[in-house]
Amino acid sequence: MPAYKLQFKIDMSGESDTNGENPLVSVVIPTYGRDEHLPAAIKSVLNQQYDRIELLVVDDGSPTPVATTLPEDILSDGRVKTIRHKENRGANVARNTGIQTSNGDYVAFLDDDDRWDETKIGKQVDTFIALA
């Protein structure tokens, strides 16, 4: 079973805010105390050939805050936003926090110990557009 999903974020207005650009994809990575795996997962998102991505790393109350453990090159990337729960609330709540914070036309999920092929998001967006 794949460790990712790509879902539509429902917009009840019926209007698209892409203004002729490729759709923005919000990627949500929930995490808790997995400092050794997280940077590679994040880099697999940042290395996507598809460039309209925002990355939301939701720290679910890790003992050591994620924002203090990530390398500077990740923290300084404008596509990356870290969000921290004050206490551990579970991966599903962390995913929901990411969805609520997202700005994308699509939302994708990646577990903190998984990696994506660099063409993954582009292929999925192309498929959604072709089926629309």
Backbone as XML, in Angstrom:
<?xml version="1.0"?>
<chain id="A" units="angstrom">
  <residue number="1" name="MET">
    <atom name="N" x="0.844" y="-1.182" z="0.000"/>
    <atom name="CA" x="0.000" y="0.000" z="0.000"/>
    <atom name="C" x="0.887" y="1.241" z="0.000"/>
  </residue>
  <residue number="2" name="PRO">
    <atom name="N" x="0.631" y="2.214" z="-0.905"/>
    <atom name="CA" x="1.476" y="3.402" z="-0.954"/>
    <atom name="C" x="1.341" y="4.240" z="0.316"/>
  </residue>
  <residue number="3" name="ALA">
    <atom name="N" x="2.424" y="4.970" z="0.625"/>
    <atom name="CA" x="2.451" y="5.797" z="1.834"/>
    <atom name="C" x="1.989" y="7.216" z="1.547"/>
  </residue>
  <residue number="4" name="TYR">
    <atom name="N" x="1.339" y="7.445" z="0.416"/>
    <atom name="CA" x="0.914" y="8.786" z="0.070"/>
    <atom name="C" x="-0.503" y="8.755" z="-0.470"/>
  </residue>
  <residue number="5" name="LYS">
    <atom name="N" x="-1.118" y="9.906" z="-0.423"/>
    <atom name="CA" x="-2.433" y="10.095" z="-1.018"/>
    <atom name="C" x="-2.443" y="11.494" z="-1.596"/>
  </residue>
  <residue number="6" name="LEU">
    <atom name="N" x="-3.186" y="11.712" z="-2.646"/>
    <atom name="CA" x="-3.392" y="13.048" z="-3.168"/>
    <atom name="C" x="-4.881" y="13.260" z="-3.192"/>
  </residue>
  <residue number="7" name="GLN">
    <atom name="N" x="-5.349" y="14.312" z="-2.555"/>
    <atom name="CA" x="-6.772" y="14.544" z="-2.429"/>
    <atom name="C" x="-7.124" y="15.933" z="-2.899"/>
  </residue>
  <residue number="8" name="PHE">
    <atom name="N" x="-8.360" y="16.098" z="-3.373"/>
    <atom name="CA" x="-8.860" y="17.424" z="-3.694"/>
    <atom name="C" x="-9.182" y="18.166" z="-2.414"/>
  </residue>
  <residue number="9" name="LYS">
    <atom name="N" x="-8.845" y="19.436" z="-2.373"/>
    <atom name="CA" x="-9.312" y="20.302" z="-1.297"/>
    <atom name="C" x="-10.567" y="20.967" z="-1.845"/>
  </residue>
  <residue number="10" name="ILE">
    <atom name="N" x="-11.691" y="20.741" z="-1.224"/>
    <atom name="CA" x="-12.975" y="21.175" z="-1.742"/>
    <atom name="C" x="-13.109" y="22.693" z="-1.679"/>
  </residue>
  <residue number="11" name="ASP">
    <atom name="N" x="-13.442" y="23.294" z="-2.807"/>
    <atom name="CA" x="-13.726" y="24.723" z="-2.891"/>
    <atom name="C" x="-15.163" y="24.851" z="-3.367"/>
  </residue>
  <residue number="12" name="MET">
    <atom name="N" x="-16.029" y="25.238" z="-2.474"/>
    <atom name="CA" x="-17.458" y="25.279" z="-2.779"/>
    <atom name="C" x="-17.833" y="26.446" z="-3.689"/>
  </residue>
  <residue number="13" name="SER">
    <atom name="N" x="-16.929" y="27.380" z="-3.934"/>
    <atom name="CA" x="-17.256" y="28.530" z="-4.775"/>
    <atom name="C" x="-17.297" y="28.157" z="-6.248"/>
  </residue>
  <residue number="14" name="GLY">
    <atom name="N" x="-16.640" y="27.054" z="-6.601"/>
    <atom name="CA" x="-16.600" y="26.650" z="-8.002"/>
    <atom name="C" x="-15.564" y="27.419" z="-8.807"/>
  </residue>
  <residue number="15" name="GLU">
    <atom name="N" x="-14.800" y="28.287" z="-8.160"/>
    <atom name="CA" x="-13.789" y="29.073" z="-8.846"/>
    <atom name="C" x="-12.406" y="28.521" z="-8.533"/>
  </residue>
  <residue number="16" name="SER">
    <atom name="N" x="-11.526" y="28.604" z="-9.497"/>
    <atom name="CA" x="-10.147" y="28.191" z="-9.292"/>
    <atom name="C" x="-9.294" y="29.428" z="-9.053"/>
  </residue>
  <residue number="17" name="ASP">
    <atom name="N" x="-8.314" y="29.330" z="-8.174"/>
    <atom name="CA" x="-7.445" y="30.474" z="-7.927"/>
    <atom name="C" x="-6.057" y="30.281" z="-8.546"/>
  </residue>
  <residue number="18" name="THR">
    <atom name="N" x="-5.956" y="29.420" z="-9.559"/>
    <atom name="CA" x="-4.657" y="29.160" z="-10.168"/>
    <atom name="C" x="-4.244" y="30.238" z="-11.155"/>
  </residue>
  <residue number="19" name="ASN">
    <atom name="N" x="-5.178" y="31.060" z="-11.642"/>
    <atom name="CA" x="-4.873" y="32.158" z="-12.568"/>
    <atom name="C" x="-4.004" y="31.705" z="-13.735"/>
  </residue>
  <residue number="20" name="GLY">
    <atom name="N" x="-4.314" y="30.574" z="-14.302"/>
    <atom name="CA" x="-3.565" y="30.077" z="-15.441"/>
    <atom name="C" x="-2.272" y="29.381" z="-15.082"/>
  </residue>
  <residue number="21" name="GLU">
    <atom name="N" x="-1.894" y="29.383" z="-13.815"/>
    <atom name="CA" x="-0.682" y="28.701" z="-13.385"/>
    <atom name="C" x="-1.011" y="27.246" z="-13.067"/>
  </residue>
  <residue number="22" name="ASN">
    <atom name="N" x="0.038" y="26.446" z="-12.939"/>
    <atom name="CA" x="-0.171" y="25.084" z="-12.456"/>
    <atom name="C" x="-0.763" y="25.150" z="-11.053"/>
  </residue>
  <residue number="23" name="PRO">
    <atom name="N" x="-1.591" y="24.175" z="-10.693"/>
    <atom name="CA" x="-2.192" y="24.178" z="-9.352"/>
    <atom name="C" x="-1.124" y="24.073" z="-8.262"/>
  </residue>
  <residue number="24" name="LEU">
    <atom name="N" x="-1.397" y="24.727" z="-7.134"/>
    <atom name="CA" x="-0.525" y="24.621" z="-5.975"/>
    <atom name="C" x="-0.853" y="23.327" z="-5.241"/>
  </residue>
  <residue number="25" name="VAL">
    <atom name="N" x="0.184" y="22.567" z="-4.910"/>
    <atom name="CA" x="0.026" y="21.330" z="-4.152"/>
    <atom name="C" x="0.585" y="21.562" z="-2.749"/>
  </residue>
  <residue number="26" name="SER">
    <atom name="N" x="-0.263" y="21.354" z="-1.752"/>
    <atom name="CA" x="0.172" y="21.419" z="-0.357"/>
    <atom name="C" x="0.538" y="20.016" z="0.085"/>
  </residue>
  <residue number="27" name="VAL">
    <atom name="N" x="1.753" y="19.843" z="0.563"/>
    <atom name="CA" x="2.214" y="18.546" z="1.051"/>
    <atom name="C" x="2.281" y="18.624" z="2.576"/>
  </residue>
  <residue number="28" name="VAL">
    <atom name="N" x="1.623" y="17.680" z="3.225"/>
    <atom name="CA" x="1.574" y="17.638" z="4.682"/>
    <atom name="C" x="2.391" y="16.448" z="5.170"/>
  </residue>
  <residue number="29" name="ILE">
    <atom name="N" x="3.364" y="16.729" z="6.042"/>
    <atom name="CA" x="4.150" y="15.672" z="6.680"/>
    <atom name="C" x="3.908" y="15.766" z="8.177"/>
  </residue>
  <residue number="30" name="PRO">
    <atom name="N" x="3.120" y="14.860" z="8.744"/>
    <atom name="CA" x="2.998" y="14.827" z="10.204"/>
    <atom name="C" x="4.222" y="14.118" z="10.781"/>
  </residue>
  <residue number="31" name="THR">
    <atom name="N" x="4.690" y="14.585" z="11.940"/>
    <atom name="CA" x="5.880" y="13.957" z="12.511"/>
    <atom name="C" x="5.845" y="14.020" z="14.028"/>
  </residue>
  <residue number="32" name="TYR">
    <atom name="N" x="6.500" y="13.041" z="14.631"/>
    <atom name="CA" x="6.664" y="13.017" z="16.084"/>
    <atom name="C" x="7.975" y="12.306" z="16.403"/>
  </residue>
  <residue number="33" name="GLY">
    <atom name="N" x="8.967" y="13.056" z="16.832"/>
    <atom name="CA" x="10.222" y="12.472" z="17.310"/>
    <atom name="C" x="10.970" y="11.627" z="16.304"/>
  </residue>
  <residue number="34" name="ARG">
    <atom name="N" x="10.928" y="11.967" z="15.036"/>
    <atom name="CA" x="11.607" y="11.176" z="14.001"/>
    <atom name="C" x="12.685" y="12.005" z="13.317"/>
  </residue>
  <residue number="35" name="ASP">
    <atom name="N" x="13.491" y="12.694" z="14.101"/>
    <atom name="CA" x="14.484" y="13.621" z="13.568"/>
    <atom name="C" x="15.447" y="12.980" z="12.577"/>
  </residue>
  <residue number="36" name="GLU">
    <atom name="N" x="15.733" y="11.692" z="12.762"/>
    <atom name="CA" x="16.710" y="11.037" z="11.891"/>
    <atom name="C" x="16.166" y="10.773" z="10.488"/>
  </residue>
  <residue number="37" name="HIS">
    <atom name="N" x="14.845" y="10.657" z="10.327"/>
    <atom name="CA" x="14.245" y="10.358" z="9.030"/>
    <atom name="C" x="13.682" y="11.586" z="8.323"/>
  </residue>
  <residue number="38" name="LEU">
    <atom name="N" x="13.229" y="12.546" z="9.073"/>
    <atom name="CA" x="12.472" y="13.672" z="8.529"/>
    <atom name="C" x="13.197" y="14.470" z="7.456"/>
  </residue>
  <residue number="39" name="PRO">
    <atom name="N" x="14.473" y="14.835" z="7.615"/>
    <atom name="CA" x="15.112" y="15.642" z="6.565"/>
    <atom name="C" x="15.089" y="14.988" z="5.183"/>
  </residue>
  <residue number="40" name="ALA">
    <atom name="N" x="15.278" y="13.686" z="5.114"/>
    <atom name="CA" x="15.259" y="13.011" z="3.808"/>
    <atom name="C" x="13.854" y="13.039" z="3.198"/>
  </residue>
  <residue number="41" name="ALA">
    <atom name="N" x="12.833" y="12.881" z="4.025"/>
    <atom name="CA" x="11.456" y="12.967" z="3.518"/>
    <atom name="C" x="11.198" y="14.366" z="2.971"/>
  </residue>
  <residue number="42" name="ILE">
    <atom name="N" x="11.591" y="15.378" z="3.725"/>
    <atom name="CA" x="11.394" y="16.768" z="3.289"/>
    <atom name="C" x="12.133" y="17.032" z="1.980"/>
  </residue>
  <residue number="43" name="LYS">
    <atom name="N" x="13.376" y="16.595" z="1.897"/>
    <atom name="CA" x="14.152" y="16.835" z="0.674"/>
    <atom name="C" x="13.539" y="16.131" z="-0.531"/>
  </residue>
  <residue number="44" name="SER">
    <atom name="N" x="12.893" y="14.985" z="-0.321"/>
    <atom name="CA" x="12.251" y="14.307" z="-1.447"/>
    <atom name="C" x="11.070" y="15.119" z="-1.974"/>
  </residue>
  <residue number="45" name="VAL">
    <atom name="N" x="10.472" y="15.936" z="-1.117"/>
    <atom name="CA" x="9.403" y="16.840" z="-1.568"/>
    <atom name="C" x="10.015" y="18.059" z="-2.254"/>
  </residue>
  <residue number="46" name="LEU">
    <atom name="N" x="11.016" y="18.641" z="-1.636"/>
    <atom name="CA" x="11.628" y="19.846" z="-2.199"/>
    <atom name="C" x="12.340" y="19.576" z="-3.524"/>
  </residue>
  <residue number="47" name="ASN">
    <atom name="N" x="12.706" y="18.334" z="-3.783"/>
    <atom name="CA" x="13.385" y="17.973" z="-5.027"/>
    <atom name="C" x="12.424" y="17.556" z="-6.137"/>
  </residue>
  <residue number="48" name="GLN">
    <atom name="N" x="11.141" y="17.765" z="-5.945"/>
    <atom name="CA" x="10.170" y="17.433" z="-6.982"/>
    <atom name="C" x="10.426" y="18.272" z="-8.236"/>
  </residue>
  <residue number="49" name="GLN">
    <atom name="N" x="10.221" y="17.672" z="-9.404"/>
    <atom name="CA" x="10.330" y="18.418" z="-10.652"/>
    <atom name="C" x="9.173" y="19.407" z="-10.802"/>
  </residue>
  <residue number="50" name="TYR">
    <atom name="N" x="8.067" y="19.123" z="-10.167"/>
    <atom name="CA" x="6.923" y="20.032" z="-10.139"/>
    <atom name="C" x="7.245" y="21.110" z="-9.105"/>
  </residue>
  <residue number="51" name="ASP">
    <atom name="N" x="7.104" y="22.389" z="-9.487"/>
    <atom name="CA" x="7.614" y="23.430" z="-8.592"/>
    <atom name="C" x="6.578" y="24.172" z="-7.759"/>
  </residue>
  <residue number="52" name="ARG">
    <atom name="N" x="5.294" y="24.022" z="-8.014"/>
    <atom name="CA" x="4.286" y="24.755" z="-7.228"/>
    <atom name="C" x="3.861" y="23.910" z="-6.033"/>
  </residue>
  <residue number="53" name="ILE">
    <atom name="N" x="4.721" y="23.915" z="-5.021"/>
    <atom name="CA" x="4.518" y="23.104" z="-3.826"/>
    <atom name="C" x="4.701" y="23.973" z="-2.594"/>
  </residue>
  <residue number="54" name="GLU">
    <atom name="N" x="3.825" y="23.778" z="-1.610"/>
    <atom name="CA" x="4.082" y="24.285" z="-0.264"/>
    <atom name="C" x="4.177" y="23.056" z="0.628"/>
  </residue>
  <residue number="55" name="LEU">
    <atom name="N" x="5.109" y="23.086" z="1.561"/>
    <atom name="CA" x="5.341" y="21.940" z="2.428"/>
    <atom name="C" x="5.031" y="22.326" z="3.869"/>
  </residue>
  <residue number="56" name="LEU">
    <atom name="N" x="4.092" y="21.611" z="4.461"/>
    <atom name="CA" x="3.677" y="21.858" z="5.839"/>
    <atom name="C" x="4.131" y="20.686" z="6.694"/>
  </residue>
  <residue number="57" name="VAL">
    <atom name="N" x="5.119" y="20.927" z="7.548"/>
    <atom name="CA" x="5.619" y="19.912" z="8.464"/>
    <atom name="C" x="4.911" y="20.141" z="9.793"/>
  </residue>
  <residue number="58" name="VAL">
    <atom name="N" x="4.070" y="19.195" z="10.184"/>
    <atom name="CA" x="3.296" y="19.339" z="11.411"/>
    <atom name="C" x="3.948" y="18.508" z="12.505"/>
  </residue>
  <residue number="59" name="ASP">
    <atom name="N" x="4.575" y="19.208" z="13.444"/>
    <atom name="CA" x="5.239" y="18.598" z="14.589"/>
    <atom name="C" x="4.168" y="18.323" z="15.641"/>
  </residue>
  <residue number="60" name="ASP">
    <atom name="N" x="3.903" y="17.047" z="15.861"/>
    <atom name="CA" x="2.822" y="16.652" z="16.767"/>
    <atom name="C" x="3.315" y="16.565" z="18.213"/>
  </residue>
  <residue number="61" name="GLY">
    <atom name="N" x="3.922" y="17.659" z="18.694"/>
    <atom name="CA" x="4.366" y="17.717" z="20.086"/>
    <atom name="C" x="5.598" y="16.896" z="20.382"/>
  </residue>
  <residue number="62" name="SER">
    <atom name="N" x="6.523" y="16.807" z="19.433"/>
    <atom name="CA" x="7.757" y="16.050" z="19.646"/>
    <atom name="C" x="8.490" y="16.545" z="20.891"/>
  </residue>
  <residue number="63" name="PRO">
    <atom name="N" x="9.200" y="15.641" z="21.597"/>
    <atom name="CA" x="9.960" y="16.064" z="22.780"/>
    <atom name="C" x="10.937" y="17.204" z="22.477"/>
  </residue>
  <residue number="64" name="THR">
    <atom name="N" x="11.587" y="17.144" z="21.315"/>
    <atom name="CA" x="12.449" y="18.222" z="20.840"/>
    <atom name="C" x="11.765" y="18.841" z="19.627"/>
  </residue>
  <residue number="65" name="PRO">
    <atom name="N" x="11.445" y="20.120" z="19.654"/>
    <atom name="CA" x="10.733" y="20.738" z="18.530"/>
    <atom name="C" x="11.471" y="20.547" z="17.201"/>
  </residue>
  <residue number="66" name="VAL">
    <atom name="N" x="10.724" y="20.158" z="16.191"/>
    <atom name="CA" x="11.286" y="19.906" z="14.866"/>
    <atom name="C" x="12.026" y="21.124" z="14.337"/>
  </residue>
  <residue number="67" name="ALA">
    <atom name="N" x="11.498" y="22.300" z="14.565"/>
    <atom name="CA" x="12.116" y="23.518" z="14.033"/>
    <atom name="C" x="13.523" y="23.741" z="14.573"/>
  </residue>
  <residue number="68" name="THR">
    <atom name="N" x="13.868" y="23.090" z="15.679"/>
    <atom name="CA" x="15.222" y="23.238" z="16.234"/>
    <atom name="C" x="16.170" y="22.154" z="15.742"/>
  </residue>
  <residue number="69" name="THR">
    <atom name="N" x="15.659" y="21.154" z="15.041"/>
    <atom name="CA" x="16.495" y="20.033" z="14.608"/>
    <atom name="C" x="16.725" y="19.984" z="13.106"/>
  </residue>
  <residue number="70" name="LEU">
    <atom name="N" x="15.931" y="20.716" z="12.332"/>
    <atom name="CA" x="16.068" y="20.661" z="10.874"/>
    <atom name="C" x="17.262" y="21.497" z="10.409"/>
  </residue>
  <residue number="71" name="PRO">
    <atom name="N" x="17.928" y="21.041" z="9.349"/>
    <atom name="CA" x="19.047" y="21.812" z="8.800"/>
    <atom name="C" x="18.576" y="23.185" z="8.291"/>
  </residue>
  <residue number="72" name="GLU">
    <atom name="N" x="19.475" y="24.137" z="8.310"/>
    <atom name="CA" x="19.162" y="25.514" z="7.903"/>
    <atom name="C" x="18.680" y="25.596" z="6.458"/>
  </residue>
  <residue number="73" name="ASP">
    <atom name="N" x="19.233" y="24.761" z="5.562"/>
    <atom name="CA" x="18.811" y="24.835" z="4.162"/>
    <atom name="C" x="17.336" y="24.470" z="4.002"/>
  </residue>
  <residue number="74" name="ILE">
    <atom name="N" x="16.806" y="23.639" z="4.875"/>
    <atom name="CA" x="15.380" y="23.304" z="4.844"/>
    <atom name="C" x="14.570" y="24.439" z="5.471"/>
  </residue>
  <residue number="75" name="LEU">
    <atom name="N" x="14.988" y="24.899" z="6.633"/>
    <atom name="CA" x="14.245" y="25.953" z="7.335"/>
    <atom name="C" x="14.194" y="27.255" z="6.542"/>
  </residue>
  <residue number="76" name="SER">
    <atom name="N" x="15.220" y="27.535" z="5.751"/>
    <atom name="CA" x="15.267" y="28.786" z="4.996"/>
    <atom name="C" x="14.549" y="28.701" z="3.654"/>
  </residue>
  <residue number="77" name="ASP">
    <atom name="N" x="14.101" y="27.513" z="3.274"/>
    <atom name="CA" x="13.380" y="27.348" z="2.008"/>
    <atom name="C" x="11.980" y="27.934" z="2.172"/>
  </residue>
  <residue number="78" name="GLY">
    <atom name="N" x="11.617" y="28.870" z="1.350"/>
    <atom name="CA" x="10.339" y="29.565" z="1.443"/>
    <atom name="C" x="9.117" y="28.686" z="1.256"/>
  </residue>
  <residue number="79" name="ARG">
    <atom name="N" x="9.305" y="27.490" z="0.747"/>
    <atom name="CA" x="8.172" y="26.572" z="0.557"/>
    <atom name="C" x="7.827" y="25.799" z="1.817"/>
  </residue>
  <residue number="80" name="VAL">
    <atom name="N" x="8.707" y="25.864" z="2.830"/>
    <atom name="CA" x="8.558" y="25.045" z="4.031"/>
    <atom name="C" x="7.978" y="25.872" z="5.172"/>
  </residue>
  <residue number="81" name="LYS">
    <atom name="N" x="6.959" y="25.306" z="5.809"/>
    <atom name="CA" x="6.386" y="25.917" z="7.011"/>
    <atom name="C" x="6.288" y="24.830" z="8.077"/>
  </residue>
  <residue number="82" name="THR">
    <atom name="N" x="6.754" y="25.125" z="9.271"/>
    <atom name="CA" x="6.603" y="24.176" z="10.372"/>
    <atom name="C" x="5.488" y="24.661" z="11.293"/>
  </residue>
  <residue number="83" name="ILE">
    <atom name="N" x="4.698" y="23.721" z="11.749"/>
    <atom name="CA" x="3.578" y="23.978" z="12.653"/>
    <atom name="C" x="3.766" y="23.037" z="13.824"/>
  </residue>
  <residue number="84" name="ARG">
    <atom name="N" x="3.586" y="23.520" z="15.052"/>
    <atom name="CA" x="3.826" y="22.665" z="16.218"/>
    <atom name="C" x="2.590" y="22.577" z="17.107"/>
  </residue>
  <residue number="85" name="HIS">
    <atom name="N" x="2.186" y="21.339" z="17.396"/>
    <atom name="CA" x="1.183" y="21.109" z="18.434"/>
    <atom name="C" x="1.871" y="21.189" z="19.792"/>
  </residue>
  <residue number="86" name="LYS">
    <atom name="N" x="1.211" y="21.761" z="20.771"/>
    <atom name="CA" x="1.794" y="21.857" z="22.114"/>
    <atom name="C" x="1.932" y="20.493" z="22.766"/>
  </residue>
  <residue number="87" name="GLU">
    <atom name="N" x="1.033" y="19.579" z="22.401"/>
    <atom name="CA" x="1.104" y="18.219" z="22.941"/>
    <atom name="C" x="0.775" y="17.237" z="21.830"/>
  </residue>
  <residue number="88" name="ASN">
    <atom name="N" x="1.197" y="15.998" z="22.009"/>
    <atom name="CA" x="0.945" y="14.951" z="21.028"/>
    <atom name="C" x="-0.542" y="14.671" z="20.949"/>
  </residue>
  <residue number="89" name="ARG">
    <atom name="N" x="-1.088" y="14.779" z="19.739"/>
    <atom name="CA" x="-2.521" y="14.588" z="19.525"/>
    <atom name="C" x="-2.819" y="13.479" z="18.516"/>
  </residue>
  <residue number="90" name="GLY">
    <atom name="N" x="-1.788" y="12.896" z="17.940"/>
    <atom name="CA" x="-1.962" y="11.800" z="16.999"/>
    <atom name="C" x="-1.788" y="12.245" z="15.560"/>
  </residue>
  <residue number="91" name="ALA">
    <atom name="N" x="-1.390" y="11.294" z="14.728"/>
    <atom name="CA" x="-1.080" y="11.592" z="13.325"/>
    <atom name="C" x="-2.289" y="12.117" z="12.561"/>
  </residue>
  <residue number="92" name="ASN">
    <atom name="N" x="-3.479" y="11.594" z="12.836"/>
    <atom name="CA" x="-4.652" y="12.063" z="12.096"/>
    <atom name="C" x="-4.966" y="13.519" z="12.408"/>
  </residue>
  <residue number="93" name="VAL">
    <atom name="N" x="-4.821" y="13.917" z="13.668"/>
    <atom name="CA" x="-5.038" y="15.325" z="14.028"/>
    <atom name="C" x="-3.963" y="16.193" z="13.365"/>
  </residue>
  <residue number="94" name="ALA">
    <atom name="N" x="-2.734" y="15.707" z="13.334"/>
    <atom name="CA" x="-1.657" y="16.455" z="12.677"/>
    <atom name="C" x="-1.949" y="16.626" z="11.189"/>
  </residue>
  <residue number="95" name="ARG">
    <atom name="N" x="-2.455" y="15.587" z="10.541"/>
    <atom name="CA" x="-2.834" y="15.710" z="9.124"/>
    <atom name="C" x="-3.938" y="16.748" z="8.953"/>
  </residue>
  <residue number="96" name="ASN">
    <atom name="N" x="-4.926" y="16.719" z="9.833"/>
    <atom name="CA" x="-6.011" y="17.694" z="9.749"/>
    <atom name="C" x="-5.503" y="19.115" z="9.969"/>
  </residue>
  <residue number="97" name="THR">
    <atom name="N" x="-4.553" y="19.298" z="10.865"/>
    <atom name="CA" x="-3.943" y="20.613" z="11.066"/>
    <atom name="C" x="-3.293" y="21.081" z="9.768"/>
  </residue>
  <residue number="98" name="GLY">
    <atom name="N" x="-2.599" y="20.172" z="9.102"/>
    <atom name="CA" x="-1.973" y="20.510" z="7.826"/>
    <atom name="C" x="-2.994" y="20.905" z="6.779"/>
  </residue>
  <residue number="99" name="ILE">
    <atom name="N" x="-4.080" y="20.166" z="6.691"/>
    <atom name="CA" x="-5.133" y="20.492" z="5.724"/>
    <atom name="C" x="-5.700" y="21.879" z="6.015"/>
  </residue>
  <residue number="100" name="GLN">
    <atom name="N" x="-5.995" y="22.137" z="7.279"/>
    <atom name="CA" x="-6.594" y="23.421" z="7.659"/>
    <atom name="C" x="-5.659" y="24.593" z="7.389"/>
  </residue>
  <residue number="101" name="THR">
    <atom name="N" x="-4.368" y="24.358" z="7.428"/>
    <atom name="CA" x="-3.378" y="25.409" z="7.215"/>
    <atom name="C" x="-3.022" y="25.566" z="5.740"/>
  </residue>
  <residue number="102" name="SER">
    <atom name="N" x="-3.344" y="24.581" z="4.938"/>
    <atom name="CA" x="-2.898" y="24.551" z="3.550"/>
    <atom name="C" x="-3.572" y="25.619" z="2.695"/>
  </residue>
  <residue number="103" name="ASN">
    <atom name="N" x="-2.860" y="25.978" z="1.636"/>
    <atom name="CA" x="-3.361" y="26.936" z="0.643"/>
    <atom name="C" x="-3.514" y="26.308" z="-0.728"/>
  </residue>
  <residue number="104" name="GLY">
    <atom name="N" x="-3.181" y="25.040" z="-0.852"/>
    <atom name="CA" x="-3.113" y="24.400" z="-2.155"/>
    <atom name="C" x="-4.454" y="24.043" z="-2.755"/>
  </residue>
  <residue number="105" name="ASP">
    <atom name="N" x="-4.402" y="23.802" z="-4.067"/>
    <atom name="CA" x="-5.560" y="23.285" z="-4.792"/>
    <atom name="C" x="-5.710" y="21.794" z="-4.534"/>
  </residue>
  <residue number="106" name="TYR">
    <atom name="N" x="-4.590" y="21.145" z="-4.259"/>
    <atom name="CA" x="-4.555" y="19.735" z="-3.912"/>
    <atom name="C" x="-3.770" y="19.590" z="-2.613"/>
  </residue>
  <residue number="107" name="VAL">
    <atom name="N" x="-4.061" y="18.521" z="-1.876"/>
    <atom name="CA" x="-3.321" y="18.204" z="-0.655"/>
    <atom name="C" x="-2.778" y="16.793" z="-0.783"/>
  </residue>
  <residue number="108" name="ALA">
    <atom name="N" x="-1.494" y="16.635" z="-0.508"/>
    <atom name="CA" x="-0.849" y="15.327" z="-0.543"/>
    <atom name="C" x="-0.241" y="15.061" z="0.836"/>
  </residue>
  <residue number="109" name="PHE">
    <atom name="N" x="-0.172" y="13.785" z="1.205"/>
    <atom name="CA" x="0.376" y="13.394" z="2.497"/>
    <atom name="C" x="1.597" y="12.514" z="2.297"/>
  </residue>
  <residue number="110" name="LEU">
    <atom name="N" x="2.611" y="12.758" z="3.123"/>
    <atom name="CA" x="3.817" y="11.939" z="3.119"/>
    <atom name="C" x="4.181" y="11.647" z="4.563"/>
  </residue>
  <residue number="111" name="ASP">
    <atom name="N" x="4.433" y="10.387" z="4.870"/>
    <atom name="CA" x="4.892" y="10.028" z="6.213"/>
    <atom name="C" x="6.354" y="10.448" z="6.368"/>
  </residue>
  <residue number="112" name="ASP">
    <atom name="N" x="6.746" y="10.736" z="7.601"/>
    <atom name="CA" x="8.074" y="11.290" z="7.855"/>
    <atom name="C" x="9.224" y="10.321" z="7.606"/>
  </residue>
  <residue number="113" name="ASP">
    <atom name="N" x="8.935" y="9.052" z="7.412"/>
    <atom name="CA" x="10.009" y="8.091" z="7.139"/>
    <atom name="C" x="9.945" y="7.555" z="5.706"/>
  </residue>
  <residue number="114" name="ASP">
    <atom name="N" x="9.162" y="8.205" z="4.849"/>
    <atom name="CA" x="9.046" y="7.786" z="3.450"/>
    <atom name="C" x="9.689" y="8.815" z="2.528"/>
  </residue>
  <residue number="115" name="ARG">
    <atom name="N" x="9.870" y="8.432" z="1.274"/>
    <atom name="CA" x="10.476" y="9.300" z="0.261"/>
    <atom name="C" x="9.639" y="9.212" z="-1.005"/>
  </residue>
  <residue number="116" name="TRP">
    <atom name="N" x="9.690" y="10.283" z="-1.798"/>
    <atom name="CA" x="8.999" y="10.316" z="-3.082"/>
    <atom name="C" x="9.990" y="10.362" z="-4.229"/>
  </residue>
  <residue number="117" name="ASP">
    <atom name="N" x="9.622" y="9.718" z="-5.321"/>
    <atom name="CA" x="10.323" y="9.890" z="-6.573"/>
    <atom name="C" x="10.126" y="11.335" z="-7.017"/>
  </residue>
  <residue number="118" name="GLU">
    <atom name="N" x="11.119" y="11.911" z="-7.654"/>
    <atom name="CA" x="11.063" y="13.328" z="-8.013"/>
    <atom name="C" x="9.968" y="13.691" z="-9.012"/>
  </residue>
  <residue number="119" name="THR">
    <atom name="N" x="9.357" y="12.706" z="-9.656"/>
    <atom name="CA" x="8.301" y="12.985" z="-10.634"/>
    <atom name="C" x="6.899" y="12.743" z="-10.089"/>
  </residue>
  <residue number="120" name="LYS">
    <atom name="N" x="6.772" y="12.315" z="-8.846"/>
    <atom name="CA" x="5.490" y="11.896" z="-8.289"/>
    <atom name="C" x="4.403" y="12.968" z="-8.387"/>
  </residue>
  <residue number="121" name="ILE">
    <atom name="N" x="4.645" y="14.149" z="-7.843"/>
    <atom name="CA" x="3.610" y="15.185" z="-7.810"/>
    <atom name="C" x="3.250" y="15.621" z="-9.230"/>
  </residue>
  <residue number="122" name="GLY">
    <atom name="N" x="4.224" y="15.819" z="-10.077"/>
    <atom name="CA" x="3.950" y="16.219" z="-11.462"/>
    <atom name="C" x="3.059" y="15.228" z="-12.186"/>
  </residue>
  <residue number="123" name="LYS">
    <atom name="N" x="3.336" y="13.950" z="-12.026"/>
    <atom name="CA" x="2.516" y="12.926" z="-12.672"/>
    <atom name="C" x="1.094" y="12.945" z="-12.143"/>
  </residue>
  <residue number="124" name="GLN">
    <atom name="N" x="0.938" y="13.120" z="-10.842"/>
    <atom name="CA" x="-0.410" y="13.119" z="-10.278"/>
    <atom name="C" x="-1.184" y="14.356" z="-10.690"/>
  </residue>
  <residue number="125" name="VAL">
    <atom name="N" x="-0.553" y="15.516" z="-10.697"/>
    <atom name="CA" x="-1.239" y="16.740" z="-11.144"/>
    <atom name="C" x="-1.638" y="16.596" z="-12.605"/>
  </residue>
  <residue number="126" name="ASP">
    <atom name="N" x="-0.731" y="16.104" z="-13.446"/>
    <atom name="CA" x="-1.058" y="15.891" z="-14.864"/>
    <atom name="C" x="-2.273" y="14.984" z="-15.022"/>
  </residue>
  <residue number="127" name="THR">
    <atom name="N" x="-2.344" y="13.942" z="-14.201"/>
    <atom name="CA" x="-3.480" y="13.022" z="-14.271"/>
    <atom name="C" x="-4.769" y="13.710" z="-13.870"/>
  </residue>
  <residue number="128" name="PHE">
    <atom name="N" x="-4.737" y="14.478" z="-12.788"/>
    <atom name="CA" x="-5.941" y="15.199" z="-12.366"/>
    <atom name="C" x="-6.410" y="16.170" z="-13.438"/>
  </residue>
  <residue number="129" name="ILE">
    <atom name="N" x="-5.481" y="16.903" z="-14.050"/>
    <atom name="CA" x="-5.852" y="17.870" z="-15.075"/>
    <atom name="C" x="-6.434" y="17.149" z="-16.285"/>
  </residue>
  <residue number="130" name="ALA">
    <atom name="N" x="-5.831" y="16.031" z="-16.659"/>
    <atom name="CA" x="-6.315" y="15.283" z="-17.827"/>
    <atom name="C" x="-7.725" y="14.723" z="-17.595"/>
  </residue>
  <residue number="131" name="LEU">
    <atom name="N" x="-8.046" y="14.411" z="-16.354"/>
    <atom name="CA" x="-9.357" y="13.830" z="-16.051"/>
    <atom name="C" x="-10.423" y="14.885" z="-15.786"/>
  </residue>
  <residue number="132" name="ALA">
    <atom name="N" x="-10.023" y="16.137" z="-15.646"/>
    <atom name="CA" x="-10.981" y="17.201" z="-15.315"/>
    <atom name="C" x="-11.896" y="17.532" z="-16.476"/>
  </residue>
</chain>
